[in-house]
Amino acid sequence: MRRGRMVWQPFGLRPFSGPVSYADRRRGILSVAVRSECARIKREPLSNMTTKFCLLLLMVSPVIAEDLSALCADRTAIERVYYNHRLGEKPPFEQVTPPALIERLVKEDLHKEAVLKKVYDVEVSDSQLDAEVRRIHTTTRAPETLVELEAALGNDTNRFARAVARPIVVERLLRERFENDDKLHAPERRQAEEARGSLLKAQQEGAPLAKQLGVLKQGHTNEVTETTWTLGAPPQDKTGPENRDEIEIKKRFGEKAQIIASPASEKRKSYFEDLPPRLQEVLRVQLRRAGDVSAVIETPAGFLLYVAKERTPETLAVAALTIPKRGYEQWLTEQKEIAP
């Protein structure tokens, strides 16, 4: 084939980059045929439409089954590579990864992609797949395993993109949309905003700090934590031979001895600089003195509300309310009516 020729792939026209399988050609031809037939059926009387659409479904269903079979075969090949790298005694591959499990995993990936399109109107583009394949190749810490995965998929770049890169991209896009779905997480945000409103009202009424903390805990006892951060820079971890405990242990038990727990070690303090930089910026500005209340802060996992209990040049003590967002896995399960 001449370079630059366009060929039908499962997800649209792409530049030719290798041999095209019979299944891919069939999917492309059938896709054009189905679209043409649908356009023609729409122009026919209503009495003929139901029967002809049923015939179209019969045309499509074998290809869907063929796609699922191909995806399961590729997923099996991938899992076998990972299985071969497992150390120690292990049950047979067929016992660890039976066909039913493979099919369930593939269907879960297809369901996520269908949810992404149905709920958020997002489809994975070829450019996103290409970018993910490049990322995998440039950031992998196991290049030998990557070579084995590619070989297990026949060194077919399209199969690798479909079986390895595509599920990763779908999962990332779906989680991003879910975590930032304002409408979906509105009830949890409303809880946090109501708690903040109650705190500010208590302040306006002149309630002491202890009573304000009680207001914060009303209805949220298990969701309020208290923390004291040290504002200075955290110390460097001691991993060299200057550690006296380590030197003594090695003298007594040999050079390969390691400290499991040191009775003399202090519990590590909580350092303000360990927080995400953006959260540090917000809290540094909004919690300047005891009694200050932060804005409601959204994170991927939930909504946070802080009240300053005490602030000195060395420390910042706070009470924090955490309202978790709706769980991703639970929400995904609730979308079971969306079929791939």
C-alpha positions as CSV (number, residue, x, y, z in Angstrom):
1,M,0.0,0.0,0.0
2,R,1.2,3.5,-0.7
3,R,2.2,5.6,2.2
4,G,-0.4,8.1,3.3
5,R,-3.4,6.0,2.3
6,M,-6.4,6.3,4.6
7,V,-8.0,3.1,5.9
8,W,-11.0,2.3,8.0
9,Q,-10.2,1.5,11.7
10,P,-12.7,0.7,14.4
11,F,-12.8,4.3,15.5
12,G,-12.8,6.1,12.2
13,L,-10.4,7.0,9.3
14,R,-6.7,6.8,10.2
15,P,-3.5,7.0,8.2
16,F,-2.4,3.5,7.2
17,S,0.4,2.3,9.5
18,G,0.4,-1.4,9.1
19,P,-1.6,-4.4,7.9
20,V,-5.4,-4.1,8.2
21,S,-7.2,-7.1,9.7
22,Y,-10.2,-8.7,8.2
23,A,-12.2,-7.7,11.2
24,D,-11.2,-4.0,10.8
25,R,-12.1,-4.0,7.1
26,R,-15.4,-5.6,7.9
27,R,-16.2,-3.1,10.6
28,G,-15.4,-0.2,8.3
29,I,-17.4,-1.5,5.4
30,L,-20.4,-2.3,7.7
31,S,-20.2,1.1,9.3
32,V,-20.6,2.8,5.9
33,A,-23.4,0.4,4.9
34,V,-25.3,0.9,8.2
35,R,-25.1,4.6,8.0
36,S,-26.3,4.6,4.4
37,E,-29.1,2.2,5.1
38,C,-30.3,4.2,8.1
39,A,-30.4,7.4,6.0
40,R,-32.5,5.5,3.4
41,I,-34.8,4.0,6.0
42,K,-35.7,7.4,7.4
43,R,-37.2,8.3,4.1
44,E,-39.4,5.3,4.0
45,P,-43.0,4.9,5.4
46,L,-43.2,4.2,9.1
47,S,-44.7,0.8,8.6
48,N,-41.4,-0.5,7.0
49,M,-39.0,1.1,9.5
50,T,-39.3,-1.3,12.4
51,T,-38.6,-4.4,10.4
52,K,-35.7,-2.9,8.6
53,F,-34.1,-1.6,11.8
54,C,-34.3,-5.1,13.3
55,L,-32.5,-6.4,10.3
56,L,-29.8,-3.8,10.8
57,L,-29.3,-4.9,14.4
58,L,-28.9,-8.4,13.2
59,M,-26.2,-7.2,10.8
60,V,-24.3,-5.3,13.6
61,S,-24.5,-7.9,16.4
62,P,-22.0,-10.4,14.9
63,V,-19.5,-7.6,14.6
64,I,-20.0,-6.5,18.2
65,A,-19.4,-10.1,19.3
66,E,-16.3,-10.2,17.1
67,D,-15.0,-7.0,18.6
68,L,-15.6,-8.4,22.1
69,S,-13.8,-11.6,21.2
70,A,-10.8,-9.7,19.9
71,L,-10.6,-7.5,22.9
72,C,-10.8,-10.5,25.3
73,A,-8.0,-12.2,23.3
74,D,-5.8,-9.2,23.6
75,R,-6.6,-8.7,27.3
76,T,-5.7,-12.4,27.9
77,A,-2.4,-11.9,26.1
78,I,-1.7,-8.9,28.3
79,E,-2.6,-10.6,31.5
80,R,-0.4,-13.6,30.6
81,V,2.6,-11.3,30.3
82,Y,2.0,-9.9,33.8
83,Y,1.4,-13.4,35.1
84,N,4.7,-14.6,33.8
85,H,6.5,-11.8,35.7
86,R,4.9,-12.8,39.0
87,L,7.5,-14.4,41.3
88,G,7.1,-17.4,43.6
89,E,4.7,-20.2,43.5
90,K,1.4,-19.4,41.7
91,P,-1.7,-21.3,40.5
92,P,-2.1,-22.0,36.8
93,F,-2.9,-18.9,34.6
94,E,-6.3,-20.3,33.7
95,Q,-7.2,-20.5,37.3
96,V,-5.9,-17.0,38.2
97,T,-7.4,-15.4,35.2
98,P,-10.4,-17.5,33.8
99,P,-12.1,-16.4,30.6
100,A,-15.1,-15.1,32.6
101,L,-12.9,-12.7,34.5
102,I,-11.3,-11.5,31.3
103,E,-14.7,-10.8,29.7
104,R,-15.9,-9.0,32.8
105,L,-12.8,-6.7,32.8
106,V,-13.2,-6.0,29.1
107,K,-16.9,-5.2,29.5
108,E,-16.1,-2.9,32.4
109,D,-13.7,-0.9,30.2
110,L,-16.3,-0.7,27.4
111,H,-19.0,0.4,29.9
112,K,-16.7,3.2,31.2
113,E,-16.2,4.4,27.6
114,A,-20.0,4.3,27.0
115,V,-20.6,6.3,30.2
116,L,-18.0,8.9,29.2
117,K,-19.8,9.4,25.9
118,K,-23.3,9.3,27.2
119,V,-23.0,11.4,30.4
120,Y,-20.2,13.8,29.4
121,D,-20.4,13.7,25.6
122,V,-16.7,12.9,25.4
123,E,-15.1,10.5,22.9
124,V,-11.5,9.4,22.9
125,S,-9.7,10.9,19.9
126,D,-6.9,9.4,17.9
127,S,-4.5,12.2,19.0
128,Q,-5.2,11.3,22.6
129,L,-4.4,7.7,22.0
130,D,-1.2,8.5,20.1
131,A,-0.2,10.8,23.0
132,E,-0.8,8.1,25.6
133,V,1.2,5.5,23.6
134,R,4.1,8.0,23.5
135,R,3.7,8.6,27.2
136,I,3.8,4.9,28.0
137,H,7.0,4.5,25.9
138,T,8.8,7.5,27.3
139,T,7.9,7.0,31.0
140,T,7.9,3.2,31.5
141,R,10.1,1.8,34.2
142,A,9.9,-1.7,32.7
143,P,11.0,-1.5,29.1
144,E,11.5,-5.2,28.8
145,T,8.0,-5.9,29.9
146,L,6.7,-3.3,27.5
147,V,8.5,-5.1,24.7
148,E,6.9,-8.3,25.8
149,L,3.4,-6.7,25.8
150,E,3.9,-5.4,22.3
151,A,5.1,-8.8,21.1
152,A,2.0,-10.5,22.7
153,L,-0.2,-8.2,20.6
154,G,1.6,-9.1,17.4
155,N,3.6,-5.8,17.4
156,D,0.5,-4.2,16.1
157,T,0.4,-0.6,17.0
158,N,-3.4,-0.4,16.6
159,R,-4.0,-3.4,18.9
160,F,-1.6,-1.9,21.5
161,A,-3.4,1.5,21.4
162,R,-6.8,-0.2,21.7
163,A,-6.0,-2.8,24.4
164,V,-3.4,-0.9,26.5
165,A,-3.7,2.9,25.9
166,R,-7.4,3.3,25.3
167,P,-8.6,2.0,28.7
168,I,-6.0,4.3,30.5
169,V,-7.2,7.3,28.6
170,V,-10.9,6.5,29.2
171,E,-10.3,6.0,32.9
172,R,-8.4,9.3,33.2
173,L,-11.0,11.3,31.3
174,L,-13.9,9.8,33.1
175,R,-12.4,10.4,36.6
176,E,-11.6,14.0,35.7
177,R,-15.1,14.7,34.5
178,F,-16.6,12.9,37.5
179,E,-14.4,14.7,40.1
180,N,-15.2,18.1,38.6
181,D,-18.9,17.5,38.0
182,D,-20.5,20.5,39.9
183,K,-24.0,19.2,39.5
184,L,-23.2,15.7,40.6
185,H,-21.4,16.9,43.8
186,A,-23.8,19.8,44.6
187,P,-25.4,18.2,47.6
188,E,-22.0,17.6,49.3
189,R,-20.9,21.2,48.5
190,R,-24.1,22.5,50.0
191,Q,-23.5,20.6,53.2
192,A,-20.0,22.3,53.5
193,E,-21.4,25.7,52.7
194,E,-24.2,25.3,55.3
195,A,-21.6,24.4,57.9
196,R,-19.6,27.5,57.0
197,G,-22.7,29.6,57.2
198,S,-23.5,28.3,60.7
199,L,-19.9,29.0,61.8
200,L,-20.0,32.6,60.6
201,K,-23.4,33.1,62.2
202,A,-22.0,31.9,65.6
203,Q,-19.1,34.3,65.2
204,Q,-21.4,37.2,64.5
205,E,-23.4,36.3,67.7
206,G,-20.1,36.5,69.7
207,A,-19.8,32.8,70.4
208,P,-16.4,31.8,71.9
209,L,-14.1,29.6,69.9
210,A,-15.0,26.4,71.8
211,K,-18.7,26.9,70.9
212,Q,-17.8,27.6,67.3
213,L,-16.0,24.2,67.2
214,G,-19.1,22.6,68.6
215,V,-21.1,24.2,65.9
216,L,-18.7,22.7,63.3
217,K,-19.1,19.3,64.8
218,Q,-22.9,19.3,64.8
219,G,-24.0,16.5,62.5
220,H,-20.4,16.0,61.4
221,T,-18.7,14.5,64.5
222,N,-16.9,11.8,62.6
223,E,-15.9,14.2,59.8
224,V,-14.0,16.8,61.9
225,T,-10.3,16.4,62.7
226,E,-7.9,18.6,64.6
227,T,-4.3,19.1,63.5
228,T,-1.4,21.2,64.4
229,W,1.1,22.0,61.7
230,T,4.6,23.1,62.2
231,L,5.2,26.2,60.0
232,G,9.0,25.7,59.6
233,A,10.6,23.6,56.9
234,P,10.6,19.8,57.6
235,P,13.9,18.3,58.5
236,Q,15.8,16.2,56.0
237,D,15.4,12.4,56.4
238,K,18.5,10.9,57.9
239,T,19.5,7.9,55.8
240,G,23.3,8.1,56.0
241,P,25.7,6.4,58.4
242,E,25.7,9.5,60.7
243,N,22.5,8.0,62.3
244,R,23.8,6.7,65.6
245,D,21.1,4.1,66.0
246,E,21.9,2.7,62.6
247,I,25.7,2.6,63.3
248,E,25.1,0.7,66.6
249,I,22.7,-1.8,65.1
250,K,25.2,-2.6,62.3
251,K,28.0,-3.1,64.8
252,R,26.0,-5.6,66.7
253,F,24.2,-7.5,63.9
254,G,26.2,-6.9,60.7
255,E,26.3,-4.5,57.8
256,K,23.0,-5.8,56.3
257,A,21.0,-5.2,59.5
258,Q,18.2,-2.6,59.2
259,I,16.3,-0.7,61.8
260,I,12.6,-1.8,62.0
261,A,11.7,0.7,64.7
262,S,13.8,2.9,66.9
263,P,12.5,3.4,70.5
264,A,14.4,6.7,70.6
265,S,12.7,8.1,67.4
266,E,10.2,10.8,67.9
267,K,6.8,10.8,66.2
268,R,7.1,12.9,63.0
269,K,5.4,16.2,63.3
270,S,2.9,17.4,60.7
271,Y,4.5,20.1,58.6
272,F,2.5,22.8,56.8
273,E,4.8,22.5,53.8
274,D,3.7,18.9,53.3
275,L,0.3,20.2,52.1
276,P,-0.3,20.7,48.4
277,P,1.1,24.1,47.3
278,R,-2.3,25.5,46.3
279,L,-3.8,24.6,49.6
280,Q,-0.9,26.2,51.5
281,E,-1.6,29.4,49.6
282,V,-5.2,29.5,50.5
283,L,-4.8,28.6,54.2
284,R,-1.9,31.0,54.6
285,V,-4.1,33.9,53.5
286,Q,-7.4,32.9,55.1
287,L,-6.3,31.6,58.5
288,R,-4.3,34.5,60.0
289,R,-5.6,34.3,63.6
290,A,-7.7,32.1,65.9
291,G,-11.3,32.0,64.8
292,D,-10.7,32.6,61.1
293,V,-12.8,30.4,58.8
294,S,-11.6,29.4,55.4
295,A,-13.7,29.2,52.3
296,V,-15.1,25.8,51.2
297,I,-12.2,24.2,49.4
298,E,-12.9,21.6,46.7
299,T,-10.5,18.6,46.2
300,P,-10.9,15.6,43.9
301,A,-12.1,13.6,46.9
302,G,-14.3,16.1,48.7
303,F,-14.9,19.5,50.2
304,L,-12.8,21.0,53.1
305,L,-13.6,23.7,55.6
306,Y,-11.0,24.9,58.1
307,V,-11.2,26.9,61.3
308,A,-8.1,28.3,62.9
309,K,-7.8,27.3,66.6
310,E,-4.5,29.0,67.2
311,R,-1.7,30.5,65.2
312,T,1.8,31.4,66.4
313,P,5.0,32.1,64.4
314,E,5.9,28.4,64.8
315,T,2.6,26.6,64.4
316,L,-1.0,26.6,63.0
317,A,-3.6,24.6,64.9
318,V,-6.9,23.9,63.0
319,A,-10.1,22.0,63.1
320,A,-11.1,20.7,59.6
321,L,-14.4,19.5,58.3
322,T,-14.2,17.0,55.4
323,I,-17.3,16.2,53.4
324,P,-16.5,13.3,51.0
325,K,-17.8,13.4,47.5
326,R,-19.9,10.7,46.1
327,G,-17.8,7.6,45.4
328,Y,-16.6,7.1,41.9
329,E,-17.1,3.3,41.9
330,Q,-20.6,3.6,43.4
331,W,-21.6,6.2,40.8
332,L,-20.2,4.1,38.0
333,T,-22.2,1.1,39.2
334,E,-25.4,3.2,39.1
335,Q,-24.8,3.9,35.4
336,K,-25.5,0.2,34.6
337,E,-28.4,1.1,32.2
338,I,-25.8,2.7,29.8
339,A,-24.8,-0.1,27.5
340,P,-21.5,-0.2,25.5
